[in-house]
């Protein structure tokens, strides 16, 4: 009696944040469901978790292959079910997304012949209204209505998660619905959350790496953040967080190297490749 969980990503574009999403949900699968789908979490028996091989489906009409990157087999407490989590990290919408969800649902059902609970996670950079239903009907007959659960991160209020000790919620604060003026506050609350959690270095690095991929403060914001941190009760604990300040030290070193390379008159394109800073950051260093 098993429950299979699929996390699939669109194969049309490979970018670093795709892998970050996959690793985050794969590593903290239980915590992900606990934070965003508590009803689902409540019904799953997490004592049995078994990652399955990646699934590849081919669209025979279009000749395209789609990849199911993460498949986890586990058990429900009472009922067998096939749970599909579709991670959509793209910043643009696709009009037929709801239909594609049904296509994957059908392909997976044909293979496993078990009930399926599909979930889509949207990580767009802007708020959107995503359709979570696909139907086939005629004026004279209704064939089917297919529904899936959906999480639109930009519609989530980040303040609702800062009291939790959930690592996925902490990481995904960076993709939720905050304003530009709230960036420093979100970063500060993220650090406060991290002081309450204890993980091994690899998991800690994953959470920090994910967060900083999407919410990285500039130098002025970092200075303001440091001033605000001094005023909070957890200031000592925050300053002990190794990866945050380790990454900042590396960032300062890259900026120093970029500055020296600019003095030597090297092209910005070369400096980007060597330091991994973006052109905007290098241009800012050049103006100083």
N, C-alpha and C positions, 0 to 999 in steps of 0.2 A: 504494500500500500504506500504509494509515494506521491509527492507533490513536486513537480518540476517547475523551476523558475527560470525564465529567459530574460536576459538583458540584451537587447539588440540595438545596434547603431547603424545609421545609414552609411553605406559604403561609398557614397559619392564624394566624400571629402575626408581626408585623414589629417587631423591636426592634434597637437599635444593634449588639448583639453578633453578629447574623446577618451584617451587612455586614462586620464585622471578620473573621469566620471566612472569608468568601468572598474578601476582599482578601488575607488572609494566605496562603491556599492558592493563589490565583491568582498572586500575586506570587512565591511561593517553592514552586512546584509540584514541581520536581525535589528540593529539599531536604526537602519534606514526605514524599515517597516514600522518600527515602534514610534518613530518621530512623525511620520507622514501618513501612515495607514494603520492606525492602532487597531481597528476592527480586524484587519487581516492578520496583524501580528498576534492578536489574542487567540486566533484559531490555529496557529501553526505550532507544531512540535519541533522545536529547534535542537532537540537532542540528536537528530539525524540529518546531517547536511552532507550532500555528496555532489561535488561539481561534475558535470557531464561534459563530453566533448562538444566543441563548437559546432553549431548547425549552419549549413549553407543551403539556401533555397534558390532555385533558378526560375526566373520568369520565362516560360517557354515562348511567349508571344513577343516580348521585348528583347529577349536574349540577355537579360541582366541577372547577375547573381547578388543575393543579399545574404549577409552574414549575421548569425546569431552568436554574438561574441561570448556571452556568459550564460551558461545553463547550469542551474543548481537544483539538485534533486533533494527534497526533504519530505517530511510527512505533515499532514494535517492531524489535529488531535482526534477528529472523528471521521472526516470524509476525504477521499482522494480528490485531488484537484490539480490541474496544471496552471500554474500562475505565470503570466507573461509580464515582465517589466520592460518597457521599451524606453530607452534613454535617448532623448532627442536633443543633442547639444548645439544644434545649428541656430544661428541668430536670425534666420529668415523662415517664413511660414511656407507650407506646402498645402495647396488647396485640397489635395486628395489624400491627406494623411490619414483621415478616419477610414478611408477605403483600404489603405495599405494595412492598417491595423487588423481589419477584417481578413485580409488575405493571409497575413501571418497566423492569425487565429485558426483559419481553416487548414493551413498547411500543417501546423503543429497538432491540431486535433486529428487530422488524417494519420499522422505518424504515431501519436501516443494513445489516441482513443480514450481520453480522459477529460473530465470537465476542465475548462480553462477560465482563469480570472485574469484578464488583460489590464495592464497599468501602463500609462504613458507619462513620462516625466519630461517636461519642456523647460529648457534653459535659455530661452530667448533673452536678448538684452533689453527688450521692451515688453510692455504688457500687451497681451493679445487675447482674443476670445477664441479659444480652440474648440472645435466641434468634437464631441466625444461619443458620437452616435453615427452609425451607418445603417441605412435601411434600403430595402428593395420592395417596391410596391407598385401596384397598378390601380387605375381608377376603380377596378372591380374586385381587387384582391390584394391583401397585405401579405407579402411573402415572409419577411423577417425584419427585425430590428436588432442591431448589434450595438452594445454599449461597452465602454471601457472606462475604468477609473483614470483620472488625470490629475497630475500635479503641475501647476504652472508656477514656477518659483518666483517670478516677478510679481505675482499676486499675493505672495505670502508676506505677512507682517513679521519682520525679523525680531521684533520685540517680544513676540509670543514664545520664542525659543530660547532666550538668553538665560532663563532660570533653570533650564534642563542641563543634565550632564551627558547629553547625547553628542557623540563626536561627529556624526553626519550632519546634525542640525548646526553644529558649530561651523563646519566646513562650508555648508550651503548658505550660511548667512551672507556670504560674498555674492550670491546670485539672487538674493531676495529683493523685495521692493523698498529700497532705501533711496533717499535723495542724495545729491552731490554734497549737500551741507551736512549730511549724516555719516559720511564716510569715516571720519575719525572716530565717531561714537561707536559705529559698528565694529571697527577694528579693536577698540578698547574693550567692548563687551566680549568679542571673540577671545581676546587674551584672558579676560576674567574667567570665561568658561573653561579655558584650557588649564587654568590653575587648579580646577576641581577634578581633573581627569588624569589618570596615570596609565600611560601606555608605554610599550617598548619604543626605542628610538625610531624604528622603521615606521611604525604606525603614527607616531607623533610627526615625523617628517611628512608623511602622506597628507595628514590633516592640514598642516601648515602650508605645504606645497600647493594643495588645492585652493585654500583660501587666498593665498598670495598671487595665484594665477589670475584671479578675477578682481581682487581688491588690493592694489599695491599703492601705498601713499607716496606722495612726492616728498622732497626734503623738508619743505615748509610744514607739511602736514605731520611728518614724523616728529618734528620739533614740538609742535603743538600737542601731539599725542603724548610725548614724554612729560610735558608739563602737567597734563591732565592725569597721567598715571601716578604721579607723585601725590595726588590728592585722594586716591582711592585706598581702601583698607588693604587690598591685595597687592599693593605696589611692590613689596618685597618679593612676593611669589611670582609676580609677572616678570620682574627683572631677572629672575632665576631661570625663566624659560629659555632653554639653550638654543633651540633652532631659530627663534625669532631674531635674536641678536646675532647669532652666527650668520644668518642670511644677510643681515644688515651690514655686517663687517665685510662679507664678500662683495656686497653691492658697492661699498665705499672703495674697496680695492679695485673693482672694475672701473669705477669712475676715475680713480687716480691713473690707471693705465690708459684710459681713453684720453685724459688730459695730456699725458705725456706724448701719446701718439699724435694728437692734434698739433702739439708744439713742433713735432717733427714733420708736419705737413702731409701726413698720410691721408688718403681718401677716406671719407666717412664710411663708404661701403666696406672697406677693409677693417675699420675699427668696429663696425657692427659684428662682423664675423668673428673677430678675436675676443671681444668683450661680452657679446650677446646682449648689449644694450640696444634699445631701439634708436632710430635716427633722431627722434624728437628729444630724447635725453641727451644725446651727443651734441645736438645743436645748442641745447641749454648750457652744457658745459663749455662749449666754444664761446658763448657770449660772456662768460664770466671773466 
